[in-house]
Structures are given as C-alpha cells and as structure tokens.
C-alpha cells in the first residue's frame, strides 16, 4: 500500500516540478528576450514578474474550486495551463503575446503551489506527512535544476534558443496531466462532499496501520461546524489571527530574495564580471546545491521539526546574504560571491525551502484549509511578483549589493516572528493540529 501512497504523492509533486521549471526557465532567457522585444529595465521586470501576477491569481482563485471540484481535478487544470503556456511562450512573436503566455503559466504555478502540497498533506499519515509534502519542494528544486541545465544545453542554438528553453516544459506538463488519471481523490475532500464510503476506502489504502473508522471520525468531527458563511469566517475570530500568521509566513519566505536569485542569477553573476556561459554554469551549481540540500532538509523535517528549522534558517540566511551584499558592494572578484550565495542556498533549502509549503498545508483547520492555504500562497506570490518586478529597477538605482542587504535585514526580522507566533506541528494529525491551534487562539483571545 505504501507504493500507492508514494505514487500518488510523486504524481502530485510533478505539479511542483513544473512550478520550479516554469519559474526558473526565464533566468536563462532574459538577455535574449530583452533584445528580441527591445525591453528597458521596467519592461524586463514586467516580463519576469507577469508570470508571478498569474501566480497570485492562481493561488487566490483556486481555493473555492478546490473545495467544490476537489484537489485532483484542479491539478488537471494546472497541468493543462502549464502545457498551453509552454507552447505559447516559445512561439510568441510580440511582447504582449509573451506576457499573456507567461500569465497563463503563472496561473498554473499559483494553483499547483496550493493544490499539490494540500493534496499530499491530506492523503499522508502523520508520521510521514512532513517528508511526503516536502517532496513537492524537492520536485520544485528538481524543476529548477532541470530548467537551469536545459538552458545551459540549449543556449548555443542561436538567437532563438530561448524558444526551445520554454518549449522544453511541454514534456513534463504532458506527463503530469496523464499521470493524474491514476491517483485517487483526497479523503478529506470526499468527507467534505459527503462521499464517506469512498473516503474510508482511501484511508484504508493510504494508511493501513491506522484505524480507518477513527480517522474518518476525526475528519468528520473537524468539519461538523462548517457553515454557509465559510468565506467570511476566514476574516473573523478565531481564524483571522491564524490567517494573518500564514500570510506573514509566505511574505517572509519571499523577502529572503530566493526567487530573485532564481530569476536573475545569470544577470547577477554577469554584473560581478562572469562571462555569459560561465554565468549560466554558476546557476547550474546553484541548482545542484539546491537539490542536494533539499534532500537534507527532507531528512530533517520530521525529526527536528518545522519551527526549529525555520529559526535556524532565519539566522543562517541573513549571514550569507550579508556576505553576498558585501561582495557585490566591494566588487570582490573570484569565488567569494559564488560561495556566499551557495551558503545562502544551503540554509534556505535545508530550512525554509522544505518547510514553507508543509507548514502552509497543515497549519489551518480542515474547514478553512483550502481557502486559508490559498491566502498564504497568495502572499508568497504577491511578494514574489513585487520583488521580481522591482529588482532590476532597484539594482540600477541602489546597486545590487544594497538590495541584498535589504533581504538580509528582512530575513533576520523573520526569526523573531517565527519564534513568537508559530507552533510545532511535527508528528501530529491534521485534526490534532487543528485542536492545538484553536486552543492557542482561544488562549490569546482570553489574554486580550
């Protein structure tokens, strides 16, 4: 039975792989598309961040359809959007067409960033949930590495090599779509829509070591008080405080500057004196480090815990970002910049990288999970879009080093937020987490 659990988790995680590929592939094309479409810095920023606007739309818009139609059906939709975007972006002959194609891909990325980890979270036994949900992050990293590596291999195909870089995404998008035919619906969604017998069968299949009737009872009780005003319940006690915490968790994730590095790494290395092919090779090194230490983080998440990893990362990442800033401001040549950036990647991947989607998929009660997770993911993508758009502009006005100094300060501030507001969720069922969270919220309200 574990084989089916791993297969279902792997299939959903392919959404993460496409998420990673789609967001990173742009990094190898920026110089070529800037020439092809005669872009200035603001136009380039919009070309990169337009996909992230789509991510915001996809993340915030998929929560309600995910509740109505199910997690699995919405993953089908995201797979189709990935394929359409890959074909259209590569074929674009105008700046406007390119932007529209990137927007469509972004909607798929935003939707997958919510639905893939949520689906895996809802089918996973508690003792394995951290590792299984973090396979979505591993898949994101694999997608990033694949994009960096394919960009490196395709860069010498000529002035239009950027087209082949985007078209390369068609293969995993098609594979993701067809593999979804072989996975089952989420048991928690099945209970939500009244299909309890089917839910019981899925629970038996996914976790034969647990009493399926007990698990079904826990899920049913957690959903029992769901009312018609559910959408508004997110913004009223006791949930408002929890939703705001989720939004800040997503915001701090992007204020590390991780995705600015993924989108603009070749440009950053070129600004530090590396040649174009060498700059692309440095991004492959970043992608490889990303992959290796994501595996380390996956091995630690269910042992060390989510909150502890976040706190460690919130101290290690600012130190490395500070070194990157110093290297860029002082124009230190050689390996200093690469080593400092790789140090940041090590801390990010081992901590926030594996934790962010896990904690957003499990910190909310069953009755608000889809919509609240969508808001947390919305925060990720909204801040991502803003930082991606502003980076080339701020780098020109303030200097690239100064921008990384800002990321260092913001990441250090996240330490105090995580320490004060997050609880540890490792080893607990989603229903146990719900009880603990609601108890904490009631305690805070009584103090106020």
C-alpha positions in Angstrom: 0.0 0.0 0.0 2.9 2.4 0.7 3.8 2.1 -3.0 0.4 3.7 -3.9 0.9 6.4 -1.4 4.3 7.2 -2.8 3.0 7.1 -6.4 0.2 9.5 -5.6 2.5 11.8 -3.7 5.0 11.7 -6.6 2.3 12.5 -9.2 1.0 15.5 -7.2 4.6 16.6 -6.7 5.1 16.8 -10.5 3.0 20.0 -10.2 5.9 21.2 -8.0 8.4 20.2 -10.7 6.5 22.3 -13.3 6.2 25.1 -10.8 10.0 25.1 -10.4 10.7 24.7 -14.1 8.3 27.4 -15.1 9.6 30.0 -12.6 13.3 29.3 -13.3 13.4 28.9 -17.1 13.1 32.7 -17.6 16.5 33.2 -15.9 18.4 31.9 -19.0 16.4 33.9 -21.4 16.4 37.4 -20.0 19.2 38.8 -22.2 17.8 37.3 -25.4 14.2 38.3 -24.9 15.3 41.8 -23.9 17.0 42.1 -27.2 14.2 40.4 -29.2 11.4 42.6 -27.8 13.5 45.8 -27.2 12.8 46.0 -23.5 14.0 48.5 -21.0 14.5 47.6 -17.3 10.9 48.1 -16.4 9.7 46.0 -19.4 12.1 43.3 -18.4 10.9 43.4 -14.8 7.3 43.0 -16.1 8.3 40.2 -18.4 9.7 38.2 -15.5 7.0 39.3 -12.9 4.0 38.9 -15.2 4.1 35.1 -14.6 4.0 35.9 -10.8 0.9 38.1 -11.2 -0.6 34.9 -12.8 0.7 33.0 -9.7 -1.2 35.4 -7.4 -4.4 34.9 -9.5 -4.0 31.1 -9.5 -3.2 30.9 -5.8 -6.0 33.1 -4.6 -8.5 31.8 -7.1 -8.1 28.0 -6.7 -9.2 27.7 -3.1 -13.0 27.7 -3.8 -12.9 25.5 -6.9 -10.6 23.1 -4.9 -13.4 22.8 -2.3 -16.1 22.3 -4.9 -14.5 20.1 -7.5 -11.6 18.5 -5.5 -7.9 18.8 -5.3 -7.3 16.2 -8.1 -9.5 17.9 -10.7 -7.8 21.2 -10.1 -4.4 19.6 -10.6 -5.7 18.6 -14.0 -6.5 22.2 -14.8 -3.0 23.4 -13.7 -1.3 20.7 -15.9 -3.3 21.9 -18.9 -2.3 25.6 -18.2 1.4 24.6 -18.0 1.3 22.9 -21.4 -0.6 25.8 -23.1 1.8 28.3 -21.6 5.0 26.4 -22.6 3.8 26.2 -26.3 2.6 29.8 -26.5 5.6 31.4 -24.7 8.1 29.7 -27.0 6.0 30.7 -30.1 5.4 34.3 -29.0 6.2 36.9 -31.7 5.3 40.0 -29.7 5.9 41.4 -26.2 2.2 41.4 -25.5 1.8 37.7 -26.6 4.8 36.8 -24.5 3.3 38.5 -21.4 -0.1 36.8 -21.9 1.5 33.4 -22.2 3.6 33.9 -19.1 0.4 35.0 -17.2 -1.3 31.7 -18.1 1.7 29.7 -16.9 1.7 31.7 -13.7 -1.9 30.8 -13.0 -0.9 27.2 -13.3 2.0 27.7 -11.0 0.0 29.5 -8.4 -2.7 26.9 -8.5 -0.2 24.0 -8.2 1.6 25.7 -5.3 -1.7 25.4 -3.3 -3.2 22.2 -4.6 -0.1 19.9 -4.8 1.1 20.2 -1.2 -2.5 20.3 0.1 -3.4 17.1 -1.7 -0.3 15.3 -0.4 -0.9 16.6 3.1 -4.5 15.2 3.1 -3.5 11.7 1.9 -0.4 11.3 4.2 -0.1 9.6 7.5 1.1 12.0 10.3 4.4 10.2 10.8 5.3 10.7 7.1 3.5 13.9 6.2 6.5 16.2 6.5 8.6 14.1 4.2 5.9 13.5 1.7 4.7 17.1 1.5 8.3 18.2 1.2 8.5 16.0 -1.9 6.6 18.9 -3.6 9.5 21.2 -2.6 12.0 18.6 -3.8 10.1 18.5 -7.1 10.3 22.3 -7.3 14.0 22.1 -6.9 14.3 19.3 -9.5 12.3 21.5 -11.8 14.6 24.5 -11.2 17.7 22.3 -11.8 16.2 20.9 -15.0 15.4 24.5 -16.2 18.9 25.7 -15.4 20.5 22.7 -17.0 18.3 22.7 -20.2 19.0 26.4 -20.5 22.8 25.7 -20.4 22.4 23.0 -23.0 20.2 25.0 -25.3 21.9 28.4 -25.1 24.1 27.8 -28.2 21.2 27.0 -30.6 21.3 30.6 -31.8 19.4 33.9 -31.3 16.0 32.0 -30.9 17.4 29.4 -28.4 15.1 31.0 -25.8 12.1 29.5 -27.7 13.4 26.0 -27.2 14.1 26.7 -23.5 10.4 27.4 -23.0 9.2 24.5 -25.2 11.2 22.1 -23.1 8.5 22.4 -20.5 5.9 20.6 -22.7 7.3 17.2 -21.9 6.8 17.2 -18.1 3.5 19.1 -18.4 2.1 16.3 -20.6 3.4 13.6 -18.2 1.8 15.3 -15.2 -1.6 15.5 -16.9 -1.7 11.8 -17.9 -0.4 10.5 -14.5 -3.2 12.3 -12.7 -5.6 9.8 -14.1 -4.1 7.2 -11.8 -4.4 9.0 -8.4 -7.4 9.0 -6.0 -9.3 12.0 -4.6 -8.3 13.4 -1.2 -10.2 11.6 1.7 -10.8 14.9 3.5 -12.4 16.4 0.4 -14.5 13.2 -0.1 -15.8 13.6 3.5 -16.4 17.3 2.9 -18.7 16.5 -0.1 -20.5 13.6 1.7 -18.8 10.6 0.0 -17.8 8.9 3.2 -17.6 5.3 1.9 -15.1 6.3 -0.7 -13.2 8.3 1.9 -13.0 5.2 4.1 -11.6 3.1 1.3 -8.9 5.8 0.5 -7.9 6.0 4.2 -7.6 2.2 4.4 -5.4 2.2 1.3 -3.2 5.2 2.3 -2.6 4.2 6.0 -3.3 0.5 6.8 -1.6 0.9 10.2 -4.3 3.3 11.5 -7.9 2.5 12.5 -9.8 3.9 9.4 -13.0 4.4 11.4 -11.2 6.5 14.0 -9.5 8.7 11.3 -12.8 9.1 9.5 -14.5 10.1 12.7 -11.8 12.7 13.4 -12.2 14.2 10.0 -16.0 14.3 10.2 -16.0 16.0 13.6 -13.5 18.6 12.4 -15.8 19.5 9.5 -19.1 19.3 11.5 -19.4 23.0 12.3 -18.7 24.3 8.8 -21.4 26.9 7.9 -22.7 28.8 4.9 -20.6 31.9 5.8 -17.3 30.0 5.5 -15.7 32.5 3.2 -16.2 35.3 5.7 -15.1 33.1 8.6 -11.5 33.5 7.5 -11.6 37.1 8.5 -13.3 36.7 11.8 -12.1 35.3 15.1 -10.9 32.7 15.8 -9.4 32.4 12.3 -8.3 35.9 11.4 -5.2 35.8 13.6 -4.2 32.4 12.1 -4.8 33.6 8.5 -2.6 36.7 9.2 0.2 34.5 10.5 0.0 32.4 7.3 0.2 35.5 5.2 3.3 36.7 7.1 4.9 33.2 6.8 4.5 33.5 3.0 5.8 37.1 2.9 8.9 36.4 4.9 9.7 33.4 2.6 10.0 35.7 -0.4 11.8 38.5 1.4 14.8 36.2 1.6 15.3 37.0 -2.1 15.4 33.4 -3.1 13.4 33.8 -6.2 15.2 36.9 -7.3 18.3 34.7 -7.3 16.5 32.1 -9.3 15.2 34.6 -11.9 18.2 36.8 -12.2 21.2 34.6 -11.2 22.9 34.9 -14.6 22.5 38.7 -14.7 23.8 38.9 -11.1 26.9 36.9 -12.0 27.4 38.9 -15.2 27.3 42.1 -13.1 30.0 40.6 -11.0 32.3 40.0 -14.0 31.4 36.5 -15.2 31.1 35.7 -18.9 27.6 34.7 -20.2 28.3 30.9 -20.5 30.1 30.9 -17.2 27.2 32.8 -15.5 24.8 30.1 -16.8 27.1 27.5 -15.4 27.1 29.1 -12.0 23.3 28.8 -12.0 23.7 25.1 -12.6 25.9 25.0 -9.4 23.2 26.9 -7.5 20.6 24.4 -8.8 22.7 21.4 -7.8 23.3 22.7 -4.3 19.5 23.5 -4.1 18.7 19.9 -4.9 21.3 18.3 -2.6 20.3 20.3 0.5 16.6 20.0 -0.1 17.2 16.2 0.4 19.0 17.1 3.6 16.0 19.2 4.7 13.6 16.4 3.9 15.6 14.0 6.1 15.4 16.6 9.0 11.9 17.9 8.8 10.1 15.1 10.7 13.0 14.7 13.1 14.0 18.3 14.0 10.6 19.9 13.4 9.2 22.7 11.3 9.6 25.6 13.7 13.2 24.7 14.7 14.3 24.6 11.1 12.7 27.9 10.4 14.6 29.5 13.3 17.9 28.1 12.2 17.4 29.3 8.7 16.4 32.8 9.9 19.8 33.1 11.5 22.0 31.4 8.8 20.5 33.1 5.7 21.0 36.7 6.8 24.7 36.0 7.5 25.2 34.6 4.0 23.0 37.4 2.4 25.2 39.9 4.2 28.3 38.4 2.6 26.7 38.5 -0.8 25.9 42.2 -0.3 29.5 42.9 0.8 30.9 41.0 -2.1 28.8 43.0 -4.6 29.2 46.4 -3.0 33.0 45.9 -2.6 33.3 44.3 -6.1 35.2 41.3 -4.6 36.2 39.1 -7.6 36.6 35.4 -7.8 34.7 32.7 -5.9 33.6 34.8 -2.9 30.3 35.7 -4.4 29.5 32.2 -5.6 30.5 30.6 -2.2 28.4 33.2 -0.3 25.4 32.6 -2.5 25.8 28.8 -2.2 25.9 29.2 1.6 22.6 31.1 1.5 21.1 28.3 -0.8 22.3 25.7 1.7 20.5 27.4 4.6 17.4 28.1 2.6 16.9 24.6 1.2 17.6 22.9 4.5 15.1 25.1 6.3 12.5 27.4 4.7 12.7 25.7 1.4 11.3 22.4 2.7 9.2 23.9 5.5 7.1 26.6 3.8 4.7 24.5 1.8 4.5 21.9 4.5 3.5 24.4 7.2 1.0 26.2 5.0 -0.6 22.9 4.1 -1.1 21.8 7.7 -1.4 24.8 9.9 -5.1 25.6 9.1 -8.2 23.7 10.3 -9.9 21.4 7.8 -12.9 23.6 7.3 -10.8 26.6 6.1 -7.7 24.8 4.8 -8.2 25.3 1.0 -9.0 29.0 1.2 -6.6 29.8 4.0 -3.7 27.9 2.3 -4.6 29.8 -0.9 -4.2 33.1 1.0 -0.8 32.0 2.4 0.2 31.1 -1.1 -1.2 34.4 -2.4 1.2 36.1 0.0 4.1 34.1 -1.4 3.4 35.0 -5.0 2.3 38.6 -4.4 5.6 39.5 -2.6 7.5 37.4 -5.2 5.9 39.4 -8.0 6.7 42.7 -6.4 10.4 41.8 -5.7 10.9 40.3 -9.1 9.5 43.4 -10.8 11.4 45.8 -8.6 14.8 44.0 -8.7 16.2 45.3 -12.0 15.0 48.8 -11.2 16.3 48.9 -7.6 19.6 47.2 -8.7 20.1 50.0 -11.2 19.2 52.8 -8.7 20.7 51.4 -5.4 23.1 48.8 -6.6 22.7 45.0 -6.5 24.6 44.8 -3.2 22.2 47.2 -1.4 19.2 45.2 -2.5 20.7 42.0 -0.9 21.4 43.9 2.3 17.7 44.7 2.5 16.9 41.0 2.0 19.3 40.2 4.9 17.6 42.6 7.2 14.1 41.3 6.4 15.2 37.6 6.8 16.7 38.4 10.3 13.4 40.0 11.3 11.6 36.8 10.4 13.4 35.0 13.3 11.5 36.9 15.9 8.2 36.4 14.1 8.6 32.6 13.8 9.8 32.4 17.4 6.7 34.2 18.8 3.9 33.1 16.6 4.5 29.6 15.2 3.7 26.3 17.0 5.4 22.9 16.3 3.3 20.6 14.1 5.6 17.6 13.5 4.1 14.1 14.3 0.6 15.3 14.8 -2.5 14.5 12.7 -4.2 17.4 10.9 -7.1 17.1 13.3 -4.7 17.2 16.4 -3.0 20.3 14.9 -6.5 21.9 14.5 -7.3 21.3 18.1 -4.0 22.7 19.3 -4.2 25.8 17.0 -7.8 26.6 18.2 -6.7 26.2 21.8 -3.8 28.6 21.3 -6.1 31.1 19.5 -8.7 30.9 22.4 -5.9 31.4 24.9 -4.6 34.5 23.1 -8.2 36.0 22.9 -8.7 35.5 26.6 -5.4 37.3 27.3 -6.5 40.2 25.1 
